[in-house]
Amino acid sequence: MKAAVIESVGKAVVAEVPDPTPGPRDVVVEVAACGLCGTDLHILQGEFAPKLPIVPGHEFAGEVVGIGSRVTEVSLGDRVAVDPSLYCYECRYCRNGHNNLCERWAAIGVTTAGGAAQYAVAPVANCVRLPEHVRMQDAALIEPLSCAVRGYDVLQSRLGAHVLIYGSGTMGLMMLELAKRTGAASVDMVDLNPARLETARALGVSASAASPDELDRPQGWDLVIDATGNAAAIQDGLDRVAKAGTFLQFGVADYATRVQIDPYRIYNQEITITGSMAVLHSYERAAELFAGGVLDPDVFISDRLPLDQYPQALDQFAAGVGRKIVVVP
């Protein structure tokens, strides 16, 4: 079969690889679409994946075309979205409900072959059936949405909060849509990319600008969310949190990224700094929200490129051009 392969640091190609074979409790999915994500860029940079080469792609959906000998939950022809998370279910963190912090954490498309291919293997337990009205080519959005749902689980936000989001890429826009639906009094967004801010305005952001200095909230924001992973944005965002407010590190930063904090201010103003790591008990809820129309796929997906153009798609994504980019085998 044809697949994208990150062969080595900085090198991605499209090549022929062996067809996948399901284990007893696995299914083979014919991939309809696979989304690109910041994680894929980190893998290309030599981070996250324990070894290369790897077939990337952890945001995908498609049709079940093969089933293992002990699979009864789905049938050939079923349309599914795939949760890429792979847990051991034995370590301390899995046993106390924090599977996303598993000591043996793994993921389809990160530690094992993923969905940037014609076919992918997944445990049947990771497959969520799609309602008939959901297009499989759109359902690659469910995985990033499940990360956003996890982020809001961490925030435990109150009604009437004033929210500031750094970054109006896919994840920032998803956090915007969830903020609107969780009772935010206002949702402001900052980004240096005017085209992306235009999308945020189309989705109903309260205010948008290239810098929070252009926004009218001198006392700061109750919730500040970084969806960039950029050191300058994170540093600025930490200074914008109102008293008794919360800063959420949601964007994925490089390993070497460092910022400074003011311990006295954190103490004196009771500021919470927290993070949100991937998916945790949120994939099925995200699938239901997606089926209910929480996102407009035609707004979120800006580019649908053939799998043959995967290296070019990575370059486009790295350049910040467009919103969600998906490849179609």
C-alpha positions as a printed Julia matrix, in Angstrom:
329×3 Matrix{Float64}:
   0.0     0.0    0.0
   0.97    3.64  -0.31
   1.82    5.59   2.84
   3.55    8.72   4.05
   6.73    7.9    5.94
   8.85   10.15   8.12
  12.13    8.41   7.37
  14.5    10.53   9.43
  14.66   13.94  11.06
  13.53   16.49   8.5
  12.7    13.96   5.79
   9.19   12.82   4.83
   8.41   10.76   1.72
   5.54    8.8    0.2
   6.43    5.15  -0.35
   5.08    1.65  -0.76
   4.9    -0.23   2.55
   3.46   -3.65   3.47
  -0.3    -3.92   3.88
  -1.31   -4.0    7.56
  -2.46   -7.22   9.21
  -4.95   -7.05  12.11
  -4.42   -8.84  15.39
  -7.29  -10.78  16.98
  -8.86   -7.62  18.49
  -7.87   -5.2   15.72
  -9.56   -3.83  12.63
  -8.13   -2.58   9.35
  -9.49    0.81   8.31
  -9.43    2.07   4.74
  -8.55    5.67   5.46
 -10.91    8.31   4.06
  -8.94   11.3    5.34
  -6.09   12.01   7.74
  -5.44   15.36   9.38
  -2.07   17.0    9.92
  -1.21   18.26  13.37
   1.57   20.04  15.22
   2.56   16.64  16.61
   3.49   15.57  13.07
   5.89   18.51  12.85
   7.43   17.53  16.17
   7.96   14.0   14.87
   9.59   15.46  11.76
  11.87   17.45  14.09
  12.91   14.27  15.91
  10.63   14.68  18.93
   7.83   12.49  20.34
   8.23    9.37  18.17
  10.52    6.88  19.94
  12.07    5.78  16.67
  12.03    6.51  12.96
  10.92    5.64  10.33
   7.22    5.93  11.21
   4.0     6.25   9.25
   2.44    9.35  10.88
  -1.2    10.31  11.17
  -3.19   10.18  14.41
  -6.28   12.05  13.17
  -8.17    9.75  10.82
 -11.41    8.05   9.94
 -12.53    5.56   7.34
 -14.28    2.3    6.54
 -13.64   -1.03   8.24
 -12.31   -3.42   5.58
 -10.71   -6.07   7.77
 -11.43   -7.52  11.2
  -9.5    -9.73  13.6
 -10.66  -13.17  14.65
 -12.08  -11.95  17.98
 -13.78   -8.76  16.81
 -17.56   -8.65  17.26
 -18.23   -4.96  17.95
 -17.95   -3.72  14.35
 -18.54   -5.24  10.95
 -17.02   -4.89   7.51
 -18.29   -1.71   5.92
 -18.8     0.19   9.18
 -17.74    3.83   9.09
 -15.52    4.72  12.04
 -13.35    7.42  13.55
 -10.3     6.22  15.45
  -9.04    7.32  18.86
  -5.24    6.99  18.47
  -4.53    6.61  22.2
  -2.83    3.39  23.31
  -2.55    2.75  27.06
  -1.13   -0.06  29.17
  -4.02    0.02  31.71
  -1.57   -1.33  34.33
   0.62    1.55  35.51
  -0.16    3.87  38.4
  -1.57    6.59  36.13
  -3.83    4.29  34.14
  -5.11    2.74  37.36
  -5.99    6.12  38.89
  -7.79    7.4   35.79
  -5.01    9.43  34.15
  -4.49    7.14  31.16
  -3.2    10.02  29.05
  -0.19   10.14  31.39
   0.45    6.4   31.01
   4.02    5.39  31.83
   4.0     3.32  28.63
   2.09    5.92  26.62
   1.79    5.15  22.93
  -0.35    6.32  20.04
  -1.27    5.3   16.53
   0.69    7.54  14.19
   3.29    8.39  16.83
   4.69    5.12  18.17
   2.99    2.74  15.71
   1.99    3.13  12.06
  -0.77    5.68  11.59
  -3.44    6.91   9.22
  -1.38    8.82   6.65
  -1.78    5.79   4.44
  -4.3     3.89   2.39
  -4.94    1.5    5.29
  -4.32    1.58   9.06
  -4.71   -0.89  11.92
  -6.46    0.07  15.14
  -7.78   -1.77  18.2
 -11.52   -2.26  17.89
 -11.9    -0.58  21.3
 -10.56    2.63  19.75
 -13.16    2.77  16.97
 -16.28    4.93  17.21
 -19.04    4.38  14.67
 -20.07    7.42  12.67
 -23.71    8.35  12.07
 -24.77    8.26   8.44
 -24.99   12.05   8.13
 -21.31   12.52   9.09
 -18.94   12.5    6.14
 -15.93   10.28   6.73
 -13.76   12.84   4.93
 -14.63   15.34   7.69
 -14.35   13.02  10.69
 -10.57   13.47  11.0
 -11.59   16.57  12.98
 -12.92   14.43  15.83
  -9.49   13.67  17.3
  -8.37   17.29  17.68
 -11.84   18.14  18.97
 -11.41   15.44  21.62
  -8.2    17.17  22.73
 -10.11   20.45  23.03
 -12.83   18.73  25.06
 -10.11   17.42  27.39
  -8.8    20.97  27.7
 -12.18   22.19  28.87
 -12.4    19.29  31.31
  -9.17   20.58  32.88
 -10.39   24.18  32.95
 -13.63   23.43  34.8
 -14.61   26.92  33.69
 -17.31   28.96  35.35
 -20.24   30.6   33.6
 -19.57   34.19  32.63
 -15.8    33.87  32.29
 -13.8    36.24  30.09
 -11.52   34.14  27.88
  -8.39   35.02  25.91
  -7.01   32.56  23.35
  -3.58   32.82  21.75
  -3.56   31.36  18.25
  -6.42   31.06  15.77
  -5.29   27.87  14.1
  -7.41   24.72  14.27
  -7.02   24.18  17.99
  -7.53   27.81  18.95
 -10.69   27.93  16.85
 -11.96   24.73  18.45
 -11.37   26.21  21.89
 -13.31   29.26  20.72
 -16.27   27.13  19.69
 -16.26   25.27  23.02
 -15.88   28.52  25.01
 -18.95   29.92  23.3
 -20.9    26.82  24.31
 -19.71   26.68  27.92
 -21.11   30.02  28.95
 -18.2    32.41  28.39
 -19.12   36.07  28.75
 -16.57   36.96  26.09
 -13.94   35.19  24.01
 -11.07   37.26  22.63
  -8.35   35.97  20.33
  -4.88   37.13  19.35
  -2.81   36.0   16.38
  -0.19   37.48  14.08
  -1.83   35.81  11.08
  -4.56   38.14   9.69
  -6.16   35.42   7.57
  -6.65   33.17  10.57
  -8.07   36.01  12.63
 -10.58   36.6    9.83
 -11.84   33.04  10.37
 -12.12   33.68  14.1
 -14.24   36.74  13.41
 -16.45   34.71  11.08
 -16.98   32.21  13.91
 -18.12   34.93  16.3
 -15.11   35.83  18.42
 -15.86   38.78  20.71
 -12.73   40.7   19.74
  -9.52   39.93  17.88
  -6.15   41.59  17.44
  -2.47   41.01  16.83
  -1.76   41.81  20.5
  -3.79   41.86  23.72
  -2.66   45.46  24.14
  -5.23   46.31  21.45
  -8.04   44.74  23.49
  -9.95   46.47  26.28
  -9.43   44.32  29.36
  -6.97   46.05  31.68
  -7.73   43.72  34.59
  -6.88   40.67  32.52
  -8.86   37.56  31.58
 -10.33   34.84  33.8
  -9.1    32.14  31.44
  -6.06   32.47  29.22
  -5.41   29.64  26.78
  -2.24   29.23  24.77
  -2.93   27.27  21.58
   0.4    28.11  19.91
   3.22   26.49  21.87
   5.2    29.65  21.09
   7.42   30.95  23.9
   6.61   34.63  23.3
   2.87   33.95  23.31
   3.09   31.83  26.45
   5.16   34.44  28.27
   2.75   37.19  27.32
  -0.27   35.09  28.24
   0.99   34.39  31.75
   0.98   38.14  32.37
  -2.61   38.53  31.14
  -4.32   36.28  33.69
  -6.68   38.12  36.03
  -6.67   37.59  39.78
  -7.99   34.13  40.67
  -7.72   33.26  36.98
  -6.32   30.25  35.13
  -3.69   29.85  32.44
  -3.99   26.69  30.31
  -0.98   25.48  28.35
  -2.81   23.79  25.49
  -0.44   24.31  22.55
   2.43   21.85  22.17
   5.76   23.58  22.69
   9.17   22.32  21.62
  11.12   20.45  24.28
  13.53   23.38  24.65
  10.89   26.1   25.13
  11.28   28.01  28.4
   9.36   30.89  30.01
   9.6    32.72  33.33
   6.95   32.82  36.04
   6.42   35.21  38.92
   5.94   32.97  42.0
   4.84   35.81  44.28
   2.12   36.89  41.84
   0.91   33.32  41.47
   0.66   33.09  45.26
  -0.68   36.54  45.94
  -3.31   36.55  43.18
  -4.21   32.86  43.43
  -3.42   32.15  39.78
  -3.65   28.61  38.49
  -1.27   27.35  35.79
  -2.23   24.02  34.27
  -1.85   21.87  31.19
  -3.9    19.53  29.04
  -2.31   16.47  27.49
  -4.02   14.93  24.45
  -7.17   12.82  24.91
  -8.69   11.5   28.13
 -12.2    10.02  28.22
 -13.17   12.66  25.67
 -13.13   10.99  22.26
 -16.67    9.63  22.34
 -18.01   12.95  23.62
 -16.16   14.75  20.85
 -17.69   12.39  18.29
 -21.16   13.16  19.63
 -20.51   16.91  19.62
 -19.17   16.68  16.07
 -22.21   14.72  14.91
 -24.36   17.39  16.56
 -22.74   20.14  14.51
 -20.48   21.86  17.04
 -18.01   22.5   14.2
 -18.51   23.39  10.55
 -16.04   21.17   8.66
 -16.12   23.45   5.63
 -14.79   26.27   7.81
 -12.21   24.24   9.7
 -10.77   22.22   6.8
  -9.05   24.62   4.44
  -7.15   22.11   2.28
  -7.76   18.54   1.14
  -4.61   17.25  -0.55
  -3.82   13.86  -2.07
  -1.62   11.55  -0.01
   1.07   11.85  -2.69
   1.51   15.47  -1.57
   2.09   14.68   2.12
   5.59   16.26   2.25
   4.24   19.43   0.64
   1.29   19.39   3.05
   3.74   19.32   5.98
   5.6    22.29   4.5
   2.35   24.22   4.08
   1.29   23.43   7.62
   4.67   24.5    9.01
   4.37   27.78   7.11
   1.03   28.53   8.78
  -0.89   28.62   5.52
  -4.53   27.6    5.84
  -6.31   25.99   8.77
  -6.75   22.23   9.11
  -5.04   20.36   6.28
  -6.12   16.8    5.55
  -4.62   14.3    3.15
  -6.86   11.97   1.21
  -5.45    8.58   0.13
